[in-house]
C-alpha cells in the first residue's frame, strides 16, 4: 500500500510536470530563459518578506502568498519595461538587481525580527524554499497547487497558440489584430505564477534548470511544434515522476535528481551535435 505522503508527492509531481512541460517550450522559443533568473530572486525576496510579516502578524502562511505576489509583480514589471522599448536582458537585469539588493536588506530586517521572537525555524523555511520539500507537502499545499495549477493550465491552453505567434512573429501577430501587450503580460504572468506555485516542491536552486532544459532538449530533437511541446511535456513528466520515486527509495531530494538527469541529457545531445 502506497504511503499517503508519497501519494501527495506523486500528485504534486504530476501537476508540476504539466505546468513546466507546457511552459518550458514558451520560455525557449521566446528566448527569455534569463527571466527565470529574475523569478528566482523575486521568489526569494518574497519568501524573506513573507517570513518578516508572518512573524509580526503570527501567520506564516503569508510566506507562500507574498512570494507568489512578489514574483508576479516583478515579471509584470519586466514585461512593462520590454513594452516600453527596453531589451529583455536590460529589463531582467534591472529588476533582478533591485530585487537582489532588497533581498539582502530583507535578511537583515528578518534577523532583527527573529531576535524579538523566542523561536522560529528559519533554517527549515529557507531550506524548503531553496531545495524543495515535495515529501513534506501537506494536503492544503497540494490543494493550492492543484487549484492554482488548473487555473494556470487553463490560461496556457487557451492562449498557447497566441504565445507561440508572439514568440516567432510579434509584428505579424499585431498586424492581424493580436494584442501583443496583453499576450506578453499574460505570458510573463504565467512564468511568475508557475514559479510561485511550484517553488516549495522543486526549490529555488533547481527552478531555473527545470523550467528551461525540458524545452531546450525538445527544441534540439523535435521537427515540429506539436512534437516540440509533446517531447517537453513527456520528458518533464518522466523525469519528475521517476525522480520522486528514486528520491523516496534513496532518501534524497528529487529536484536534485531531476536537474542532474536533464543536465545529462542536454549535455549528451550537445556533445552529439558537436561530434556530428
Buried (B, 14 or more C-beta within 10 A) or exposed (E): EEEEBBEBBBBBBBBBBBBBBBBBBBBBBBEBBBBBBBBBBBBBBBBBBBBBBBBEEEEBEBBBBBBBBBBBBBBBBBBBBBEEEBEBEEBBBBBBEBBBEBBEEBBEEBEEBBEEEEEBEBEEBBBBBBBBBBBBBEEEBBEBBBEBBEEBBEBBEEBBEBBBBBBEEBEEBBEEEBEBEEBBBBBBBBBBBBBBBBBBBBBBBBBBBBBBBBBBBBBBEBEEBEEBBBBBBBBBBEBBBBBBBBBBEEEEBBBBBBBBBBEEBBEEBEEEEEEE
